[in-house]
Amino acid sequence: MEWQRDFWEHRLRPDEAANPYALYIFMNPYRAGLIGRTQTWPYWYHNPSVDFDFLHMLDGGLYPPEVWMDCEIEAYGLLRDHVGE
């Protein structure tokens, strides 16, 4: 198996917040144009016992607010250094 070019992997440490990473993952299909803003990505799953902060900000509890669609990664609280850019 060959890794994707510029692949980046990171293991969360116990003192790191998972919220920014979960939001980054959630937003990936939207930002990549794979789905429209009012569609849901069928492969997004999170353990229901984990309550990510951003889930409470979703339109209709499902979709990212329109203002999130053009935001830079930093706007989500995830620095470029953390995502390897």
C-alpha positions in Angstrom: 0.0 0.0 0.0 1.3 3.4 -0.9 0.6 6.5 1.3 -1.0 9.5 -0.2 1.5 12.2 -1.2 2.0 14.7 1.6 0.2 12.4 4.0 0.2 13.6 7.6 -0.6 11.7 10.7 -0.7 12.8 14.3 -1.5 11.0 17.5 -3.4 13.0 20.0 -1.6 13.3 23.3 -3.6 13.2 26.6 -3.2 17.0 27.1 -4.4 17.9 23.6 -8.0 18.9 22.9 -9.8 16.6 20.4 -12.4 19.3 19.4 -10.2 21.1 16.8 -9.2 17.8 15.2 -12.7 16.5 15.1 -13.9 19.7 13.5 -11.1 19.6 10.9 -12.0 16.0 10.0 -15.8 16.8 9.9 -15.1 19.8 7.6 -12.8 17.9 5.2 -15.5 16.6 2.7 -17.2 20.0 2.6 -14.0 22.0 2.1 -12.8 19.5 -0.6 -16.1 20.0 -2.5 -17.1 16.4 -2.2 -20.5 17.3 -0.8 -22.6 20.5 -0.6 -23.1 22.4 2.6 -26.6 21.0 3.2 -25.6 17.4 2.7 -24.2 14.9 5.2 -21.1 12.8 4.8 -22.2 9.2 5.3 -18.8 8.2 6.7 -18.7 10.8 9.5 -19.2 9.0 12.8 -18.3 9.9 16.4 -18.9 8.1 19.6 -22.2 9.5 21.0 -20.7 9.7 24.4 -18.2 12.2 23.1 -19.7 15.7 22.9 -17.6 17.9 20.6 -18.3 21.6 21.1 -18.8 22.4 17.4 -21.7 19.9 17.1 -23.9 22.4 18.9 -23.1 25.0 16.3 -24.2 23.0 13.2 -27.2 24.2 11.2 -30.1 21.9 12.0 -27.7 19.8 14.1 -26.3 18.4 10.8 -24.7 21.0 8.5 -21.8 23.4 8.9 -22.9 27.1 9.1 -22.3 28.9 5.8 -19.6 31.1 7.3 -17.4 28.0 8.0 -17.2 27.1 4.4 -14.6 29.8 3.5 -12.7 29.9 6.8 -9.1 29.1 7.0 -8.0 26.2 9.2 -6.8 28.6 11.9 -10.3 29.9 12.3 -11.2 26.4 13.7 -8.4 26.7 16.3 -6.1 24.2 14.5 -2.8 25.8 13.7 -1.1 25.0 10.4 1.8 23.5 12.3 -0.5 20.9 13.6 -1.7 19.8 10.2 1.6 19.8 8.5 1.0 22.7 6.1 
